[in-house]
Amino acid sequence: MSEFLVLYLDSIDAHLLDYLDEAEELRPEVVKRLRYYTTALLEGTITPAAVAEDWPDWFDLVEAFVVAYAPGEVAELGEGPPFREAEDFDRPLSEADRAYLLALEPLLDSYPEMRMEAGE
């Protein structure tokens, strides 16, 4: 999994590799931060535009997380991550966006178990 994640992130932008640990997995604090912004978007306490300003890597990292750690759930999440284009940042969450983010929350929460299983 980690080799795929490295290749995937590097294909988007090499600076995203800074979010990996020595085992070439997403650092736990990065996943916690992904979860924080996911929840904040769902609660409406932050807008996509504010996420783009505060942590623009969230968008690429969320997509990389799903592709690398939850490929079986990708089809379940529909068309893919919300807000892929800058013009999407100012629009309200659609039902598809909310469904994606709601499905993403438990995946992010299960990350410690995913890492333990991968390490076995």
N, C-alpha and C positions, 0 to 999 in steps of 0.2 A: 504494500500500500504506500509506503513512504516514497519509494522510487517514483511511483505514478504521481504522487502529490508534488514532488520536486519538479518533475517534468511539466506538470500542469501549471504550477505557479510560475516557473521560469518562462513558459510560453506566453504568459500574460505580461509579466514584467519581472525582471530579475530581483528588484528590490523586495518583492513579496517573500523571497526566500529568508529574509530577516525574521520572519514570524515563525520559523521552524526551530526546533531544539536540536541537540546533538544527535538524536535518533531520527532526524528528518521528519518529525511529526509536528503538527501545530502545537505550540506551547500551550499548556493549560490556561494560562492567564489570557491568551489571545481568544480562546474559545469562550471564556467567561465574558470577555468584552463583546464578542459577537452576540452572546446571549443577552447582555445588557441592552444593546442597541435594538435587537430584535423585539424584546419586550417593550422597550420605550416606544418603538414604532407602533406596536399593537395598542398600547395604552393611549397613544396620541400625545405623549409628553415630548416627543421630538418629531420633526418632519424629515422626510427623505432629504430635503435640501440641507437641513442642519447636519444630518449624518454625512452628507457629501462634503460639507465644509469642515466638520470636526474630524472625521476619519474616513476619507474617500476609499480606503482599501477595504472597508467593510463589504462593499458590493462584490468585489472579486474574491475575497476570502470566504464569504458565504457560499458562493457558487463552488469554489474549490472544496470546501468542507463537504458539501452534499455529494459532489461527484466522487470524492476520494473515500469518504467514510460511510456514505449511505446510498450507494448506487442502486440498491433495490427499491429505495423509496423515491427515486427521482421521478419515475412515471407517476407516482402517487401525488407528487407536488405540482403536477401540471406542466405549464409551458416553461417553467424555469423561474429564476429569481426575479423579483419585481425591480422596477426602476433601473433598467439596463441603460437607458439613454438619459442624457442630462435634462432633456425636456420633460422627462417623467418626474423629476424631483419636486416639482411644484404642484403636482396633481394629488388629490386625496387618494387614500388607499382604496383599491378596488376590492371586490369580493375575492378575486383570484389572488391578489396580493396578501390579503388577510389569511386566506387558506394556506398559502405557502408559508407565511411566517408562523402560523399556528402549528403547522406540521414540523417546522424547523425547531421550535423550542424544545420538544422532548429529545430530538436528535442531539442537540447541543448539550442537553442535560446528561445524556448517556455517554458522552465522550470519554470520561474516565474508564468506564467498562469497555468501550471499544478499544482503547489503548491497551488495557490489560489483556484482552483477548488476542490482539495483534501480537503482543509480546510473548505469548505462549508458544 
